[in-house]
Amino acid sequence: MTYDLFIGDRSFSSWSLRGWLMLEKFGIPYRSHLVGLYSGTMAADLAPLAPARQVPVLRTPEGIVVGQSLAMAETLAELHPEAGLWPAGPAARATARWLCAEMVSSFSALRGECPMQLLYCFEGFQPSKETLSDLARIETLWSHARAMSGVATGPLFGTYSLADVFYVPVAARIVGYGLPVSAAARDYCLFLLGDTAVRQWRAMGLTVQYDPMPYALDLPTLDWPVGTPSAARAVEAGPSVNASCPYSGNPVTDFLELDGRIWGFCNAFCRDKTVADPGAWSKFTAMVAKG
């Protein structure tokens, strides 16, 4: 019973990130399919899934196509009640639905002025008054959720839920553009972005190079605050400490160097996602720990 998830470019597609986290964070089996959001092939890639025309798109094991993130969220929650996508309590669950629905329908200034990018943090960005108003509203909603749950830090409702999933790209915008929020809001943003799954998504996105770079600004940049800078680097050849890829178990063909040792992988993608953020991958860190 495996779902098919169709996503756009990981470094820039905020809605794709939400769709992926719905499956990844709650242990629902899936296969990812990358759609050409920036290569110009998206319409053709999505043609077999008509009338869907945006990413993400979910195809159920029965072949039912579901577009739009909120519809995907409700579908998965209905089909997998044991996964706990929504908070358990009725009041918290209703409030979480409210937060997700407002995320889908609102914050157009923030979304338009600060497109999600997971590459670096801009320094000196000046948000408009409309974006500042969106930020104030977001903080109001987060504070309301915490007043309801009684939890001051971590997930909004005590355990990770779809409410947290829907606000991960908001956190990326706040951090990526250095937007002014309270210390508590920034801590929540860093909590969301520091999640292992989010770090892995970002690392996979960093394996792709763009020219021109989407959403580039003529501003200085700082390192992303989670998982960087990486001390690993790709190298041309081994021999490596390991003979098998830590992810697939296949023979190694591509290599990285970390702390003076060479490690091997079954393809360039496995290597490059590890170079981007070595600490995000438990199979790699376990292999390194064993030596």
N, C-alpha and C positions, 0 to 999 in steps of 0.2 A: 504494500500500500504506500507507494511513493508519489509525491506531488512533483509537478514540473513548474519551476518558477522562472519567469523570463524577466531579466533585469537589464538596466542600462549601465553605463560606465560607473564603476564603484567610487571613483574619486569625486564625482559630481552629481550623481543621481540620488537625491535625498529620498524620494519615494521608493526607489529600489532598495535602499538601505532598510527602510521600514519593513518592506515586504520580506526581505531576507531574514531580518531579526525575528519576525513572527514565527518562522519555522526553526531557525537555528537555536534561538534561546529556549524554546519549549520542547525541543527534542522530537520534532515532527519530521519524518524522513522526506527528503526532497532531492531533486537534481536541478542545478542552476544552468540557465541558457543565456548567454550574453547577446543582447540586441544591439545593433549598430546605431546607438543614439547620436554619436558624433561623426560616424563614418558615412552617414547618409543612407544606410540600408534598413532603417527602422521600419518603414512602411512595408517593405518586402518581408522582413523578418517576422512581422506580426500578422501578415496576411492569413496564414493558416489559423489564426486565433480570432478572426473577425467575429463581432464588430469591435473588439478591443483595438485601441489605437495609441495607448500610452503604456509606459512601464511603471510599476511592475504588473505582470499578468500571472495569474495562478491557474494551472490546469489540474483538476482533481484526478485521483486514480481512476475515476469512472469516465474521465474525458470532459467533464464540465468546465467551461472556461469562466473565470471570475476576474473582472477588472476592478480597479479602484481599491485603494488600500483599506478603507473602512469596511467595504463589503468583504474583502478577503479576511480581515480580522474577525468579523462576525461569523463568517463561514467556518473558519478554523476553530473558533471557540465553540461553535455548535457541534462540530464533528468530533472535537477532542476535549470534552469537558474535564477529563482527568488531567489535562496539561496545565490548567490553571492560568490561562491567558488573561482573564479578568480577575480582579480581586474577589475574594470569597464572599465577603459581607455584602448584603444588598445595597447599603448606603454607599460604601466605597465603590462598588461596581457601577452604580448609577453615576457617581461623580467621575470615575475614570472614563466612562463613555462620554460624558459631557466634555472632558478635557480633550479627548481624541476628536470629537466632532468639531469642537472649536478650532483645533489645529488644522483640520481639513478645510474649514470654511473661512478662516481668518488669517491675519498677520501678513497681508499682501505686501505691505511696505517692506517688512523685514525680508520676506522671500524674494521680492523683486530687487531690492537694493543690495542684498547680501546673499547671492547664490551660494549654495553649499559647495565648498571645496575643502578637501582633506589633506592638502599638501603642506601648508605652512600657515603662519599667523601674520596677517597684515599689521603693520605698525603705523599709527597715525590716521586711521580711517575715521571719518567724521560722519556719523549717522544723521539722517534727517529727523525732524521733529516727529514725523509719522512713524518712523522706525522706533524712536524712543517711546512713543505711545504704545506700540506693539509690545515692546519689552516690558513696560510697566504692567500691561495686561497679563502677560505671561507670568510675571512674578506674582501677581494677584492670584492667578489660578493655582500656581504651585503652592502658595501659602495656604490657600483654601484646602487643597488636598492634604497638606501636612496637618492642618488643624483638624481635619476629619479623621486622619489616621493616627495622630498623636506621635508620629515618627519624625524626628528633626533632621535626620540625615539618611543617605542611601535612597532606596526606591521610594517613590512618593507615597505608596500605600503599604509600606513595610516589607512586602515581597515584590519582586520584579514582575511587572505586568505590562499589558499593552499600552498603558499610559506612559510608561517609561520609554517603550519602543517608539512611540509617536513623537517624543520630544528629543530623541537623540540628534536628529539633524538640526534642531533648534540650538542644542548645545554646541554643535559644530560651528554654527553661524556665530554664536556669541563669542566663542573662543577664537575662531578663525579670523574674525574682524576686530577683535579686542573691544567688544561692545560693553558699555557701562551697565553693570548689574551689581546687585548686592553681593557681599562675600558669601552668603548662604547660597545664592543662586549660582555663583561661579563654582562653588564646591560641588553642587549637584551636577553641573555641566561636566566637571572633571571626573566625577564618579561615573557618569554615563559613558564618556569617551574612554575611560580607563578600563571598561569592561573588556574581557579577553576577546569576545566575539567581535566587538567593534574594532579593536586593534587588528584582528585578523582581516576584517573587511578592508580596512585602510591599507594594510600591508599588501593585500592582493591588488588593490587599485594602484599602488605605487609601482607595480611591475610594468605599467603601460606608460609610454612617453607620448607627449602631445606637442604638435607644432602646426599652428599656433596653440598656445595654452588657453583653454577656456577660462573666462572670467578673470583674466590678468588685470592687475591694477598697477599704476606707476607709483608704488609705495614700497618702502623697505619691508622686509619680512623677517620673522623670527622662526625658530624651530617649533614644530608641533610639540605641545607640552607633554605628550604621553608617548612612550615607546621610542623616542629619538633623543639625540642622534645615535644611530646604530654604529657599532664598532666593526660590524662585519663588512666584507667586500667580496665581490665576485672575482674569481681567479680562473685562468684558462685551463689548468690541468691539476691532476692529483700528483702522487697518490693521496687518497683520503684515509682518515682514521677508520671510517665505516665503508663496507662494501655494498650495503643496501640502503636505499632511500628510506628515511625514517617515516615517511608518509605512505608510500605504496608498497615498500618491500622489494621493489625492483632494483636491478643493478644500477650503479651510479654512473652518470655521464657528464654531470655539470657540478661545479665546485665553488665553495666559498671558503674564505679564510677568516677565522675569528680567534683572537688571542693566541696567534702563532700556530694554530692547528688548522688543517684542511679537512673539510667535511663535504661529503658527496650527496648528490640528489639525482633523481631519475630524469629530470628535465629542467629547462631553464626557469619555468614558472615556479616550481617547487623551490629552486635555489633563490630566485629573486624575491619571492614573498618572505623568505627567511632573512635575507639580507636586509630587507626593509624594516623588520622588527623581530629580531631573534627571540626575544622574550615572550612573544605572543603565541608561540607554538609549543605546546607541552611535549609533543613527541620529540621535537628537536632538543629542547632543554633537558629532557630525560636522557637522551642519547649523549649529550655533552657531559652531563653529570656522571654518567657511567665511564666516560673516557674511552 
